[in-house]
Amino acid sequence: MAGSREIRNKIKSVKNTQKITRAMEMVAASKMRKAQDRMKKARPYGEKIRNVAAHMSRANTEYRHPFLIARDTVKRIGIIIVTSDKGLCGGLNTNVLRKALNQMKTWKAEGEQIEVCCIGNKGLGFMSRVGASITSQVVNLGDTPDITRLIGAVKVVLDGYTQDQFDRVYIFYNRFINTMKQEPVMEQLLPLTDDRMQSSEQDGDKSKAAWDYIYEPEAKPVIDDIMVRYVEALIYQAVAENMASEQSARMVAMKAASDNAGNVIDELTLIYNKSRQAAITKELSEIVGGAAAV
């Protein structure tokens, strides 16, 4: 059995670790609320621009944007992987990276080439280790996602699709369900699917009506700008969802670590008390034995 001093040192060390995990849990809880508010505030803009893009996609125009045109064959795929910059958030990053890796293996078995855009330091490190072809990256986004920092890396992928370097573009991220549950998802980003472009207006038959617009100066630059902004809004929403998931997972992980530290402290305290009681009993036995011998 370990000595009393060694056990006391272990208890002290675990208590110090518990203080750190409790502090990180409270910080994560505060950041989680802010991240959830940010995610909810981004939804109205995404919903409105989705409606505009859906109406434009159905408009009777002579120009059809490349984002709306599906390719006959798929030989090259671009994927955007959204992860966190920091760890200590449970299996959040592991789950989405495992999903992405399994899908990449399936595509490679079908003879398709894959280019990766990494948003987040954890995804960049993992994809570098597995030898994936990384076409663009953005890391160290902080606690608040900034669309201006995302545009550069995302534009590489969007331009690649427009220039026929990619036949499809997918995005992997963690969707925020609630505080206790975050779901890794894969969504097709380009070409835009009917489900993506479905307008939310359900008033009568408005969503099915034929829309047309008067474009100034002409349709092409207006539609190009709207479609790019729409896809950027989708990616920003995915990053916001992933950040809310990250803080929730970190809070839950730190709470579990604090609870485990408390259990370890209880076990070590019990061992320390047993060790101390055994030492006292031994001393009493020696004293009684000495007195009897006298």
KAVENZI-V420518 format. One line per field, one symbol per residue. ss: DSSP state (2 for helix, 1 for strand, 0 for the rest). phi: phi as a letter, one per 40 degrees, with the letter a starting at -180 (. if undefined). psi: psi as a letter, one per 20 degrees, with the letter a starting at -180 (. if undefined). A space follows every 50 residues. Layout:
# KAVENZI-V420518
ss = ???
phi = ???
psi = ???
This chain:
# KAVENZI-V420518
ss = 00022222222222222222222222222222222222222222222222 22222222000000022200000001111111000000000222222222 22222222200011111110222222222000011111000000002222 22222222222200000111111111110011111111110002222000 00000222000000000022222222222222222222222222222222 22222222222222222222222222222222222222222220
phi = .ccccccccccccccccccccccccccccccccccccccccccdcccccc ccccccccccbcbbcdccccccbbbbbbbbbbbccbcfbgcdcdcccccc ccccccccccgccbbbbbbhccccccccccgccccaaabfcgcbcbcccc ddcccccccccccgcbcabbbbaccccaccbbbcbbbccbcccccccccc cbcgbccbccbabbcbcacdcccdcccccccccccccccccccccccccc cccccccccccccccccccccccccccccccccccccccccccc
psi = pqrggggghgggghgghhgghgghghghgghggghgghghhiggghgghg gghgghhiqnqippqhiioqqgqohpppqppoarhrbkkbkghgghhggg gghhggghhjkqqpqpppoqhghggghhhikqoohrqprliaiopohhhh gghhhggghhghjkhqhqpqppropogahippppqpqpgqqprhggjpqi pjockhiiqpqqropohrgghggggghghghhhggghgggghhhhghghg ggghghggghhhghggghgggghggghhggggghghgghghhh.
